[in-house]
Amino acid sequence: MHEYSLAENIIETASKHSGGAKVKKIALVVGEASGVSGETIRLYFGIIAENTLCDGAVIEIETVRPMLRCKACGALFVRKPFSFACECGGEGMPTEIGNEFYIKNIEIEAEQ
């Protein structure tokens, strides 16, 4: 349910940085390991944004898959189910890739 407060914060941030212009689109980056559901944010956003500068704005979500880094060769790779093995035979360690959650950009209506 923390997505509700995240949606509120997204609306507040986008409105603050829009310079008073109507917000058309908000692009989010959401890591699969972040614990945040992008689709739930989209649902709450549509409800909470009514009668704000973000009313009718489109939420675009870029999903980032978690990556491991091989201890042997240093390569980044996506973990296969039930395995931490790299193609080189080394063992992968967790990284911060896939834990992201941030606003990538905000698109506003141009002044006329």
N, C-alpha and C positions, 0 to 999 in steps of 0.2 A: 504494500500500500504506500511505500515511500515514493512511488512514481507520481502520486498526486502532488506532493510538495515539490518534487522536481519539476513537474509541469508548471506549477505556480512560479517557480524561480526562473524557468525559461521565459515565460511570458513577461515577468518583471524585467529581466535582463534585456530581452529583445526590445521591449517598449522603451526602456531607458536609453538604449543605444540607437534607436530609430530617429532621434531628433524630432519626435512628434509626428513623423510620417507613418502611414499605415504600413504594417509589416506584411509582405507577400509570401515570403518563404523563410523557413529556418532549417538549416542543415545541421544535423546532429551526427556525432561519431559515437557509436556505442559498441564497446567490446563485449564479446560473448561471455567473458568471464567477469564482467563488471557487476553482475547481480542486478542489472537494470533491464527491464523489458521495454524495448523501443515501442512496441505495439501498444502497450498499456499507457505509455506516455502520450502516444498519439491519441488514444481514446480520451484520456483526461484533458489533454490540451484542447480538443474540440469543444468540450463542455466549459472549461474554465475561461477560455479566450473570448467567450461571447461578450459583446459590448466593450471590448478593449481594442487597442491598436493592432492586436494580433488576430482579431476576429476574421475568420476565413483564410488565415494563413495556412500554407501547406507545410507539413513536417516531412523533411527528407531525411532518411536514416541510412547512414553508411555503417555497415557492420564489420567489425574487425575480429578475425579469428585468433584465438590464443596461439602463441608460438613458443617453442622450446629452443634453447641454444645448446648445441652439442659441446660437451666438455672436451672432446678430443679434437674436433676440427673447427669448432666455432660457428658452424653453419646454423642458420635459423630454419626451423621446419615446423610444420603442423603435426601435432601428435596423432599417431594412429591409435585406434581403440585398443586398450589393454597393453600398450607398449610405450616406452620412452626412448626406444632405439632410433638412432640416426642411421642414414643409409651407409655411413662409413663404419658402422659397428659400435660407435661410441654411444654414450648415454646422454640424453637431453635433460636440461635443467629448466625450470620455469623462468619466464621473463615477465616484464610488465606489459608486453604486447598482448592485447586482448582484454585489458582492464580499463580501457579508456572510456570516458564519458564526458563530452564537452560539446559546446556549440561551435561548429566549424565556421559558419557564416550566416549572416542575416541579409535578406534581400528586402528592400523597401520600395514603395511606389515613388516614382520620380516626380519631382515638383513640376507643375505646369506653368 
